[in-house]
Amino acid sequence: MHAVNLAAGAVLRLDCPGGVEVVCDAGRVWITEERNLEDLWLAAGQSVRLARRGLALLEATQASRVRIIPALASSCRASRESPARLA
């Protein structure tokens, strides 16, 4: 499990197979997954299990804290991205 504090506007990149759970402990985050047309929003107390393989991006719309809980056989990698690098 990885706990991450994100400032407003900060982006977290998840390079991982499906099955990873994202838990929003504080704040609000926007999640978009590769090959998924529907974006997700999580507020404090909400969680989601990502179903798609590949890239997922999380952006904090305000100061937030998230936990990334890998699936049992997952090798999920999380890295912070600069918003400027995504433009």
C-alpha positions, 0 to 999 in steps of 0.5 A: 500500500502506498499513501500519497499526499497531493497538493491541489493540481498535483498529478499521480501517474499509475502504471499498473495492471487492473485490480488496483484499488484507489482510496481517497482519504481526504480531498477530491481526486479526478481519475482517468484510465487508458481505454476508458471513456468514463472518468471517475471522481472520488471524494473523501471516504470513497474508493474504486478498483481500477478495472483497466490495464495500463495507464491511469492518471489521478489529479487532486482538485484540492489538497488530497490524500490517497492510498494505492492498494495493489492487487495481490499479484500487482506490480503497480508503479506510482509516480508524480507528474508535473502538470506542465509535462502533461500539456 
